[in-house]
C-alpha cells in the first residue's frame, strides 16, 4: 500500500491523462449556459427598441432600417409686420462685435414708394442669409469661408482669410465687407459665441417688436419651423439659387426699377449701408 502511494495511483494518472475531469467539465458547461443566457437577454432588449424610438434618439431612419443623425440648420424668420425700423438690431450687432464705423453686419432698409397722399414706408432687415448653397464658399481660394457641418452657419476663418474680396463680390445679398481694422472679410455669423451657449443672437435678443425668430429649421417642432410652415414666407433673390435660410413674412422687396409700374410711380430705397444703391 505504501509503494502505491509513493509511485502514485495508476488509476488516477490514467484518468487525468486520457479522460476529462468531471468537475472541470461541469464548470465549463455552467459558464457557457450563463454566457448564452446573457446574450439572449441583450438580444431581447435590443429588439424591443422600436424603429420610431431609435429614430427619435438618433435622427431619421434611412433605407434598410439604419438610423441617421438629424441635420441641424440654424436659420431666422423676420416678421416684417412687427418691425418698427428702430435699428436696435443694428446697434446691438455693432456693439457685440465692435463693428467699425461705416460698416454693418446687420442693417435695416427703408422702402418708400408712392406719391402723396398715396405713400407707404416698409422696413426690410438685412443680414447674411447663411445659404445652403453659398457662393461665397465656392469662390474662396483659401477655404477661409466655409459652412459648418454641425449647424449650417457660414463662417469666416480669420487665420485663412487673405482679404481678396472674392466672397464680397460673390455674395448676392451685399452681406459682407472688408473690415478696415482687421483687413479680413467680415459678416454676420448668427452670434456663434452666444448660440453655442444656448442663447439667441444679439439682434434677436434686442428686437423690441419680436420680429426676429431664431432656431433650428431642421427640427419640425421648433418655433421657426412652425412659422415657416404656417405662414406665407419669402426669401431674398430666390432666382440666385443660393437657398437662403433667412425667411421673411410680409416683406416688401421693391426695387427702384419698380418705379416704372404706374401704380407705384416713385420708389426710394434707403439701405443704411456705405453703398448708395442696393445690390
C-alpha positions in Angstrom: 0.0 0.0 0.0 2.9 2.3 0.8 4.5 1.7 -2.5 1.3 2.5 -4.3 1.1 5.9 -2.5 4.8 6.8 -3.3 4.6 6.0 -7.0 1.1 7.4 -7.4 -2.2 5.7 -8.1 -2.1 4.3 -11.6 -5.9 4.7 -11.9 -5.8 8.4 -11.1 -2.9 9.0 -13.5 -4.8 7.3 -16.3 -8.0 9.3 -15.8 -6.1 12.6 -15.7 -4.3 11.8 -18.9 -7.0 10.2 -21.0 -10.4 11.4 -19.8 -11.7 14.9 -18.9 -12.1 15.8 -15.3 -15.8 15.7 -14.5 -15.7 18.7 -12.2 -13.9 20.9 -14.8 -16.4 19.8 -17.5 -19.3 20.8 -15.2 -17.9 24.3 -14.6 -17.4 24.9 -18.4 -21.0 23.9 -19.0 -22.2 26.3 -16.3 -20.2 29.2 -17.7 -21.4 28.5 -21.2 -25.0 28.5 -20.0 -24.6 31.8 -18.2 -23.0 33.4 -21.3 -25.8 32.1 -23.5 -28.4 33.5 -21.1 -26.8 36.9 -21.1 -26.6 37.0 -24.9 -30.2 36.1 -25.2 -31.2 38.9 -22.7 -29.2 41.5 -24.6 -30.7 40.5 -27.9 -34.2 40.7 -26.4 -33.6 44.2 -25.1 -32.2 45.3 -28.5 -35.1 44.0 -30.5 -37.6 45.6 -28.0 -36.5 49.1 -29.1 -38.9 50.2 -31.8 -37.6 51.9 -35.0 -39.6 55.0 -34.1 -37.8 55.2 -30.7 -34.4 54.8 -32.4 -35.3 57.5 -34.9 -36.2 59.9 -32.1 -33.0 59.3 -30.3 -30.6 59.2 -33.3 -32.4 61.1 -36.0 -34.3 59.7 -39.0 -34.5 56.1 -40.1 -32.9 55.6 -43.5 -33.2 52.8 -46.1 -32.6 49.3 -44.7 -33.6 50.4 -41.2 -30.3 52.3 -40.4 -30.6 55.5 -38.5 -29.1 58.8 -39.5 -28.4 61.8 -37.3 -30.8 64.7 -37.8 -29.1 67.6 -39.5 -29.2 70.9 -37.7 -29.7 74.0 -39.8 -29.9 77.3 -38.0 -32.0 80.0 -39.6 -34.0 83.1 -38.9 -37.6 84.2 -39.7 -38.1 88.0 -39.8 -41.7 89.1 -39.4 -41.7 92.5 -41.1 -45.2 93.2 -39.8 -43.6 93.6 -36.3 -40.5 95.6 -37.4 -40.7 99.3 -36.5 -37.4 100.3 -38.1 -35.8 101.2 -34.8 -32.4 99.9 -35.7 -32.0 98.3 -32.3 -30.7 95.1 -34.0 -28.1 97.1 -35.9 -26.9 98.8 -32.8 -26.8 95.6 -30.8 -24.8 93.9 -33.5 -22.3 96.7 -33.8 -21.9 96.7 -30.0 -21.5 92.9 -29.8 -18.7 92.8 -32.4 -17.3 96.3 -32.2 -18.1 96.8 -35.9 -16.1 99.7 -37.4 -17.8 103.0 -38.2 -19.4 102.9 -41.7 -19.9 99.2 -41.8 -22.7 96.8 -40.5 -23.1 93.1 -40.1 -26.9 93.7 -39.9 -28.9 96.7 -41.0 -32.4 97.8 -41.8 -33.6 99.2 -45.2 -36.4 101.7 -45.6 -38.5 101.2 -48.7 -40.6 104.2 -49.6 -42.9 104.4 -52.6 -45.8 106.3 -54.0 -46.7 110.0 -54.2 -48.6 111.9 -51.6 -51.2 111.1 -50.4 -50.8 107.6 -51.6 -47.5 106.8 -50.0 -46.1 104.0 -47.9 -43.0 103.0 -46.0 -41.9 99.5 -45.0 -38.8 98.1 -43.4 -36.6 95.3 -44.5 -34.0 94.0 -42.0 -30.9 92.6 -43.8 -28.1 90.2 -42.8 -26.2 87.2 -44.0 -28.6 84.6 -45.3 -26.4 81.6 -44.3 -27.4 79.9 -47.6 -27.5 76.2 -48.1 -25.6 76.7 -51.4 -23.4 79.7 -50.5 -21.4 81.1 -53.5 -19.0 82.8 -51.1 -17.8 79.4 -50.1 -17.2 78.3 -53.6 -15.1 81.3 -54.7 -12.9 81.5 -51.6 -9.3 80.5 -52.7 -8.1 79.6 -49.2 -11.2 77.9 -47.8 -11.4 80.7 -45.2 -15.2 80.8 -45.7 -17.0 77.6 -45.0 -20.3 76.2 -43.9 -20.2 74.4 -40.6 -21.4 70.8 -40.7 -22.8 70.8 -37.2 -25.3 73.7 -37.6 -25.1 75.1 -41.2 -23.8 78.5 -40.2 -21.5 80.1 -42.8 -18.4 81.5 -41.1 -15.0 83.1 -41.9 -11.7 81.8 -40.5 -9.6 84.9 -40.0 -6.5 82.8 -39.9 -7.0 81.8 -43.5 -8.6 84.9 -45.0 -6.3 86.9 -47.2 -8.7 89.8 -47.9 -9.0 89.1 -51.6 -12.7 90.3 -51.6 -13.8 87.4 -53.8 -16.5 86.4 -51.3 -17.7 90.0 -51.1 -18.3 90.2 -54.8 -19.9 86.7 -54.9 -22.5 87.4 -52.2 -25.8 88.5 -53.9 -27.0 90.0 -50.6 -24.3 92.6 -50.0 -23.9 90.9 -46.6 -20.1 91.0 -46.5 -17.5 93.8 -46.1 -13.8 94.1 -45.7 -13.1 95.1 -42.1 -10.9 98.1 -42.3 -9.4 97.3 -38.9 -8.5 93.6 -39.3 -8.2 93.6 -43.1 -10.3 90.4 -43.3 -13.8 89.8 -44.7 -16.5 90.2 -42.1 -20.2 89.4 -41.8 -23.0 88.1 -39.6 -22.3 84.7 -38.1 -25.5 84.3 -36.1 -23.5 85.1 -32.9 -21.9 81.7 -32.7 -20.4 82.5 -29.3 -24.0 83.1 -27.9 -25.7 80.2 -29.8 -23.1 77.7 -28.6 -24.2 78.6 -25.0 -27.9 78.2 -25.7 -28.6 81.9 -26.2 -30.2 83.6 -29.2 -28.2 86.0 -31.4 -27.8 89.5 -30.1 -30.1 91.1 -32.7 -32.9 88.6 -31.8 -32.5 89.3 -28.1 -32.7 93.1 -28.7 -35.6 93.3 -31.1 -38.2 95.3 -29.3 -41.0 94.1 -31.6 -40.1 90.5 -31.5 -39.8 90.5 -35.3 -36.8 88.1 -35.3 -37.2 84.4 -34.6 -34.1 82.2 -34.5 -33.9 78.4 -34.3 -33.3 75.1 -36.0 -35.0 74.7 -39.3 -34.2 71.0 -39.3 -36.4 70.5 -36.3 -40.1 70.4 -37.3 -41.2 71.1 -33.7 -39.2 74.3 -33.4 -40.9 77.7 -33.4 -39.1 78.8 -36.5 -40.1 75.6 -38.5 -43.8 76.1 -37.4 -43.7 79.7 -38.6 -42.3 78.8 -42.0 -44.9 76.0 -42.3 -47.9 78.1 -41.3 -47.1 81.5 -42.9 -46.5 82.7 -46.4 -42.8 83.4 -46.4 -40.4 84.7 -49.0 -36.6 84.8 -49.3 -34.4 87.4 -51.0 -33.3 86.8 -54.5 -34.6 83.3 -54.9 -33.5 83.3 -58.5 -29.9 83.1 -57.5 -30.3 79.5 -56.3 -28.4 80.0 -53.0 -31.3 78.5 -50.9 -31.2 81.2 -48.1 -32.0 80.2 -44.6 -33.4 83.7 -43.6 -37.1 83.9 -44.3 -39.4 86.9 -44.4 -43.1 87.3 -43.5 -44.7 90.3 -45.2 -41.6 91.7 -46.7 -41.6 94.3 -49.5 -38.5 93.9 -51.6 -39.4 96.7 -54.0 -36.5 97.9 -56.2 -36.1 101.3 -57.8 -36.8 99.6 -61.2 -40.4 99.0 -59.9 -40.9 102.8 -60.2 -41.8 102.1 -63.9 -45.1 100.5 -62.7 -47.9 103.1 -62.9 -49.3 102.2 -59.5 -46.0 102.9 -57.8 -44.6 105.8 -59.7 -41.9 106.7 -57.1 -39.7 104.3 -55.2 -36.9 105.2 -52.8 -34.7 102.7 -51.0 -32.5 103.7 -48.1 -30.1 100.9 -47.4 -28.2 102.5 -44.5 -25.1 101.0 -45.9 -22.0 102.6 -47.2 -23.1 101.9 -50.7 -25.8 104.3 -52.0 -27.6 101.7 -54.1 -28.9 98.3 -53.1 -27.0 95.4 -54.7 
